Amino acid sequence: MEYPVSMARDIHLLTIEVGSTITKANGFALADDGSLAHVAQGFAPTSVARGDVNVGVQAALAELRETSGLDTGKAEIFVNSSAAGGLRMTVHGLTYNMTARAAREASLGAGAIIRQVTAGAIADVDLDEIINIKPNIILLAGGVDFGARDVVEANAKKLASLGMPIPVIYAGNTALRTTVGKIFAAAGQEVFIAPNVFPDVDVLNVDPVRKLIQDAFSRHIIHAPGMEKLAGITSRPVMPTPGAVLKAAEIFAEALGDVLVLDVGGATTDVHSVSEGSTEWADKLVDPEPHAKRTVEGDLGVFVNAANILELSTDERWKQRAEDVKAMPETDAQREMTRWLCARAVETGVRRHAGVISDLYTPTGRKQIVRGKDLSAVWWVVGTGGALTRVPGGDEILRSICTGPAKYLFPRPDARILLDRRYLFSAMGTIAGVYPDAVRRTFETWVKGEMG
């Protein structure tokens, strides 16, 4: 929700988002009702290519001050970043459908970009790939508590042998904590011990690992030129931007009900959901799902990866209009193309994120099963990011996936649609770790204003 600048004399909270292409600065004042009044905003190109992201940050702050006339000198500063490729991780578990999948869920929820997932014994070719990936953090898991040991211990030794100066998080079999800790300590590598992400069959425990990943990111991963300067201007942890969006979604759900948040960008489509699902389908789920889930569709984007969306389509008319794909659409034809690409990205991204209903034939007859996240209890569908909030018809695009259960467990037809036109969702998530009540009240105020 927007507030007039005249409501505030000072900016109390300042958020800085260092994106892959654009750096955003947002100023907030504390309103009388306890919410955060959005009073200032500034943008500038992210300056990674110039060797110092701080150049773009200062330019965004300068625009914020110029357009608002407000001072930022006394503001409490919060920072999130997805610059320089974001938070790159490799994830290693024992079996794909259990510990490797659980570790992947935890990493995605923390805002990471998963560059490699292995299950079982790590092969030499996997080690070579890890070296080429140059991850910021390695997550090692495997085994339910007091279960399998040998493969997990061997994987720890192989990872330690790489001698990479990056933190390792261990979130596997509790019985191996001491052993794994000693293996990495002997290699001079820092290791963080987390609760097992899959402590027992059909039990997911991803939240503690998510928090530890974000802590490690803030403490150790200042991974773009000049980021150390940003760490010096804030006393708060630097968050991965996607993790901030999921945190905002969690606060939104606490205040207003189950939510689905979609962010369609030029290169990827991020889907975030916070829901336990409906009681109707709960006993049909065959795999546990996290309450707060994030998926990243790295092949779905309205510019960099537009060709992938066109290739997925069976409509030859759109395939023949590839020349209308533009990063910043200016003509009606270009805007029409961007809207079509955005709609396809939303449809495909939600289909991959949502639960799928299947028939299973057993000796006692046919029964229905569900794999994936049940979205049928979602009350709110929120669009954020550039494409959904800038092209005409973003609300209709979101409405199109609110069909209720069929083959896919999509949001209910009467779900309410919101567009984050000022792109404040990530800013809210960055602040939420310190001021959750203010963020909660801000969402309540925003919804009240939108729904009037």
Steps between C-alpha positions, in 0.01 A plus 500: 500500500621853425498788745545872433848628577347777712412241764865469601776740594765230523577161355516257791580181309690470175521185287756446226457220249799427278344313211666337204419798276329768712576629851197622694483719810177536701437733790238439768362705786324356803131587468270572792323166465826307536537423130782611272419792271685476169620856444795486259649289221803514276644283221834469324679241286689244709869570462661155531662544158670816624667305779304649790127449574521801730499732195151386408387512863608860541329594172173340614523681835567829325186457289299409810613816680445720195147379425382495862688792653556284808820433693632145541771585752326355806327206333554141610629319192411151374662332199410208275686387190475275198795659318793305355292188445332493840566237766641197318482165676560132439289248691593143585274235654465126528183427300342746260140466618596537865805685630619654172152635433465629856838675479400654167173631650693660787749664265238638262301632795807689619527673165774291342558412138558125493773421249542129581310228686651157560350192663705210630877481467656812350689407183826649375314673218275661763808634681631648174165669446505648851839655429364656179182625670696677778209488744465747785379228739491118491215318675565139601213283626413132505340232709221514754620544857711201611456341158745460209854624566762370255400689185446827686840477671668418168329797336629729775857380436464556124365852545771586754765377256410785263652750744252770398505806733122510540268401785337158513167439671438149629132410548499123491502201736541636853727210594766629257521860623828458687658291224404744225614795707844345548535418129452860392695643794799288397473652151490852645146553376225664704200278561162593645293225663123513453217268607437220252281618210343152482523358854245224441295353218242754372631774730640823353692741722617774262453823700813474721716432194346790309593737781853364524551539124393864517727560800793347313416711195504818705819417691711353225357571157562858401524372146491806275763772470435768759254292707730526799420873505129422522562263789667792672199733476250262659504325834248247369568182298521534123222276365473317167215678318291184430524407868368845588200447270417166665533658845255771394262233375514326839413822685223573248352153558514542878302823471257426219495132405665255263680670214665432163757757381629508143800695371551483123830643384702522185690178572306303765158455654493462878194346668452527878216343696410498868225250573435171675254406229143383545378219721336345192834403347720465810468121527580457130844664510775244443795730588524765772497862382633804689252755633694774318630389162695670221569367152715665235432439133832591344374442146201735519558870442351775287830611345816295560306172492211607278615253235434213742140611550450535126641151451257355755204656320305322227372832362698577187364855483699601807811312394509714187507818709836452670612843380246655741685365805658801673647558846312831522195478270406832337251422223156342531629189323790467742276548802258241363787254462627566853152445641464170311844384619414599856172306488676188372772534767239528776298205368804275461670610822192442715434165332852386593460630856151366570394155606400253229211258547568151364329162504681213669382147433540262795387144572200650682407730213568850373581787732605861450840628611655849498861595440601863552364802681126523558398858410125444523477680837674817374296815567734755344701508176759777487698614197831675555803584286520691174303298246181429696472850643605704197322336204126556458279218620716360779195439718328305221812285458491411869125438491547248219676251729230517770301203379491279807585127502490311172815316397699765685424634847481866396367788715126526549291694244403762758861571604573871522754659267754765600772671296806635677530793259773672701698176528521517880463131588873433526546821701233385747672163539836664566349709780282219639776329695524804728156659471256216432203676662551815293521293181190304599307822559629643170361204308166535679491870408600426140227239456240722662589777257504273195178322583339820629 
